[in-house]
């Protein structure tokens, strides 16, 4: 079930952006830059992209990230994610 939040928080600089009060799908939809890879660090998201180096789920490419944004994020538990350029970096 969607929570109504009364606080909106964004902390951003050149290297990262931390936000609270905005749904994941809203962030993906309105983000001014394209996010290509997402590493799910916490939550019950299970897809076909398990990364055995990190032992975490990933979403790669615009289509997979859009599909992830359509998920019931509140139903995934404590959902945390990080975007990254590539696995080597």
Helices and strands as residue ranges (DSSP letters): E 9-12, E 17-20, H 24-30, E 37-42, E 50-51, E 56-60, H 61-69, G 73-76, E 80-83
